[in-house]
């Protein structure tokens, strides 16, 4: 079918200078000349929908013998996406695959997600990573970039190279236009080179579209896979939102600023998108918003000491300060050396706090399971999962092996909150119990030895039991012994730290 764009209200539009068929022809020529499979980043929003729709119409018009290479449509599901958006995304991908099969077109729609070790809950509740912030946005790399790039690299390994088709537009922002213009171009081609993935090229067919162009196209040209673009427009109106793009590198704009994205996002102060959805009839999402706001409150510098450890996950205590002449000092070793050599105190020393305390992580898990039960009762889907069974198992593993949770708290919290049991794995070589930890604690206190130090050493020994070779056990023990085992009070006394000041975010590893 041929569609024409109404030109009566397109001042400043790309459609003033280019006909729709010309855009389709450009896409066809680029596809044929590349001779490579295409991977389209699809987020479910207006820009990526426009790209998929343009490519679908353009390539479906070609003779089948010229449509040789597959076109993969990939959507990134971080597993903490706003539920309304996940439903829209899932149903759309399903329609795409059904229509492609019916029309015998080489389109394949896939959803990519982080591995269980990299999910939001495995890191936040399991390892204790603090809620993401502007200064420490640990989530993007693990939950978006890596899953998308894993799929792209798998296709590149299969075909040699791939073309990534993205929905970036120069009119989004001055910085976005600069990034797109600076991308190295392939001579004689519309493709650019990806600055990280060496075997991937980049094509941005709507680079010169304005926002009005996008909506003009979507509302005048129907979806080729049977979707309803007016429903998409209504979703934007109800959320007062923009679009969270498929993130494939650190130049792609992150979510926030009222964009569709993760319901747990704490990078912005307020989630205006979720607030708007609740105001427009999705009241069942209120517990999600309240949980998200609670996470945001843990970033308050005056409250961090309530939630977070005084040392890093590496066991290091990190203090920053300045010399008397203003030079920055970082780390206990450098500070100790400076004081010893100069006999001068460090100026404005600050403790850089580490991960959430295990006790607070337990509280987070209990609250998350509570609101999951609530939204299953009050929301549209009685089977809705906010945290998966696989993530619960991973959190349990992390707590048991890395955080000395001898009480084995995850099964207890799950049963107490939900009233149900899961099939929990049993370790063949056994695990320590809360009773044994109590005995150990009593012995360690009498000897003035940190209980967790001995518990960590015992865990390292337990993990290599039954192995034919015990290679690395000495290294593991040395790593544990080299950690900082003084308590926070002792650290504060030695380095003259004020009572409550923790205003920095850095890596936890």
HURA-V514669 format. One record per backbone hydrogen bond with DSSP energy under -0.5 kcal/mol. CO is the residue of the C=O (numbers start at 1). NH is the residue of the N-H. Records with the same first field share a line. If there is no record, write none. Layout:
# HURA-V514669
CO=NH ; NH
This chain:
# HURA-V514669
7=10
10=13
13=16
14=17 ; 18
19=23
20=24
21=25
22=26
23=27
24=28
25=29
26=30
27=31
28=32
29=33
30=34
31=35
37=163
38=72
39=41 ; 165
40=42 ; 74
45=49
46=50
47=51
48=52
49=53
50=54
51=55
52=56
53=57
54=58
55=59
56=60
57=61
59=62
63=66 ; 67
64=67
66=68
70=38 ; 72
71=108
72=40 ; 74
73=110
74=42
75=77 ; 112
76=78
78=120
80=263 ; 264
82=85 ; 86
83=87
84=88
85=89
86=90
87=91
88=92
89=93
90=94
91=95
92=96
93=97
94=98
95=99
96=100
97=101
98=102
99=103
100=104 ; 105
101=104
105=107
106=71
108=73
110=75
112=77
115=118 ; 119
116=119
119=123
120=124
121=125 ; 126
122=127
123=128 ; 129
128=356
136=133 ; 138
138=142
139=143
140=144 ; 145
141=146
144=148
145=149
146=150
147=151
148=152
149=153
150=154
151=155
152=156
153=157
154=158
155=159
156=160
161=37
162=201
163=39 ; 165
164=166 ; 203
165=41
169=172
170=173
173=177
174=178
175=179
176=180
177=181
178=182
179=183
180=183
184=193
185=187
186=189
191=186
192=202
196=198
197=200
199=162
200=194
201=164
202=192
203=166
204=207
206=209
207=170
209=171
210=214
211=215
212=216
213=217
214=218
215=219
216=220
217=220 ; 221
220=222
223=226
227=223 ; 229
228=231 ; 232
229=233
230=234
231=235
232=236
233=237
234=238
235=239
236=240 ; 241
242=260
243=245
245=247
246=248
249=252
256=259
258=242
261=82
262=265
270=272
271=275
272=276
273=277
274=278
275=279
276=280
277=282
278=281
281=283
282=285
283=286
285=288 ; 289
286=290
287=291
288=292
289=293
290=294
291=295
292=296
293=297
294=298
295=298
296=299
297=300
300=303 ; 304
303=306 ; 307
304=307 ; 308
307=357
309=354
311=355
312=315
315=484
316=312 ; 318
317=319 ; 332
318=352
319=331
320=350
321=329
322=347
323=326
327=323
329=321
331=335
332=336
333=337
334=338
335=339
336=340
337=341
338=342
339=343
347=322
350=320 ; 352
351=353
352=318
355=309
357=361
358=362
359=363
360=364
361=365
362=366
363=367
364=368
365=369
366=370
367=371
368=372
369=373
370=374
371=375
372=376
373=377
374=378
375=379
380=382
381=384
384=386
388=392
389=393
390=394
391=395
392=396
393=397
394=398
395=399
396=400
397=401
398=402 ; 403
399=403 ; 405
404=406
405=408
408=412
409=413
410=414
411=415
412=416
413=417
414=418 ; 420
415=419
422=424
427=430
433=437
434=438
435=439
436=440
437=441
438=442
439=443
440=444
441=445
442=446
443=447
444=448 ; 449
445=448
450=454
451=455
452=456
453=457
454=458
455=459
456=460
457=461
458=462
459=463
460=464
461=464
462=465
464=467
470=473
472=476
473=477
474=478
475=479
476=480
477=481
478=482
480=483
483=485
487=491
488=492
489=493
490=494
491=495
492=496 ; 497
493=496
501=351
508=313 ; 314
